[in-house]
């Protein structure tokens, strides 16, 4: 299935705009960092630039981590060991909840 970059961008943009958590984040973030006595446009531009840079950095870290994890899990029995560890942790949490 081949999807165009424009379709992927449009889907991501619409999803981001429709996300109420994003709106709540911006509404809660803007008032403390915007000085009403100064020009708003430069302040808002700087704030948006900082947010975009930090978001880009986080997304690149996620992508790099995902690629590294995929390469790691494709080697030998690593996925089997990962499943065993995850299962053991779930059992341990279940026992901990039952005991507490």
C-alpha positions in Angstrom: 0.0 0.0 0.0 1.6 3.2 -1.2 0.4 6.4 0.4 1.5 9.9 -0.8 3.4 12.2 1.5 0.7 14.8 1.1 -2.0 12.4 2.3 0.2 11.4 5.3 0.8 15.1 6.1 -2.8 16.0 5.8 -3.9 13.1 8.1 -1.3 14.1 10.7 -2.2 17.8 10.5 -5.9 17.1 10.9 -5.3 14.7 13.8 -3.1 17.3 15.5 -5.6 20.1 15.1 -8.5 17.9 16.3 -6.6 16.8 19.4 -8.0 18.5 22.5 -4.9 17.7 24.5 -2.9 19.8 22.2 -5.3 22.7 22.6 -5.3 22.3 26.4 -1.5 22.3 26.4 -1.2 25.5 24.4 -3.9 27.3 26.4 -2.2 26.4 29.7 1.3 27.2 28.3 0.8 30.5 26.7 -0.4 32.8 29.5 2.6 32.4 31.9 5.1 33.0 29.1 3.5 35.9 27.2 4.1 39.4 28.5 1.1 41.6 27.4 3.0 44.8 27.8 5.5 43.8 25.0 4.9 42.9 21.4 3.1 39.6 21.2 4.2 38.4 17.8 7.9 38.0 18.6 7.2 36.3 21.9 4.7 33.9 20.3 7.1 33.2 17.4 9.9 32.4 19.8 7.6 30.2 21.9 6.4 28.3 18.9 9.9 27.9 17.6 11.0 26.4 20.9 8.0 24.1 21.0 8.6 22.9 17.4 12.3 22.3 18.1 11.6 20.3 21.2 8.8 18.3 19.5 11.1 17.6 16.5 13.9 16.4 18.8 11.5 14.1 20.7 10.0 12.6 17.5 13.5 12.0 16.1 14.5 10.2 19.4 11.3 8.1 19.1 12.1 7.2 15.5 15.7 6.4 16.2 14.8 4.3 19.3 12.1 2.4 17.3 14.6 1.6 14.5 17.2 0.5 17.0 14.6 -1.7 18.8 13.5 -3.2 15.5 17.1 -4.1 14.6 17.6 -5.5 18.1 14.5 -7.6 18.1 15.2 -9.1 14.6 18.5 -10.6 15.8 18.3 -14.2 17.0 16.1 -15.0 20.0 15.9 -11.4 21.3 12.2 -11.1 20.7 11.6 -14.3 22.7 13.6 -13.0 25.6 11.8 -9.6 25.4 8.4 -11.5 25.6 9.7 -13.5 28.6 10.8 -10.4 30.4 7.6 -8.5 29.7 5.5 -11.5 30.8 7.5 -12.0 34.0 7.1 -8.3 34.8 3.3 -8.5 34.3 3.2 -11.6 36.6 5.3 -9.8 39.2 3.0 -6.8 39.1 -0.1 -9.1 39.4 1.4 -10.8 42.4 2.4 -7.4 44.0 -1.2 -6.2 43.5 -2.6 -9.4 45.0 -0.4 -9.2 48.0 -0.8 -5.5 48.7 
